[in-house]
Amino acid sequence: MEIVPITRAKARFSEIIARLIHQKEAVLITRKRTPVAAIVPYAEWVERETSKQEGLAAAAGALADFDADIDEMIEAVYAARAKAKDRKVTL
């Protein structure tokens, strides 16, 4: 990844984009030696955005089909506790 100060990036923006297109190389833009932006090839950006959406968004409804199973397990736990003779349980 090439590191370019923002002043040079402004002056050579077309060159940076051409290099990005042809060499598929990301460019890090800095201001006072501090990273402020990254220019990445579109395919790489799409891949990152897609992986973000597949991460937590994919898990959002993952357990929806297990509601009945979880309810059965909870009932079984309460039933087992009620039958246990070793301790007193209030339900």
Secondary structure, 3 states (H helix, E strand, C coil): CEEEEHHHHHHCHHHHHHHHHHHCCCEEEEECCEEEEEECCHHHHHHHHHHHHHHHHHHCCCCHHHHHHHHHHHHHHHHHHHHCCCCCCCC
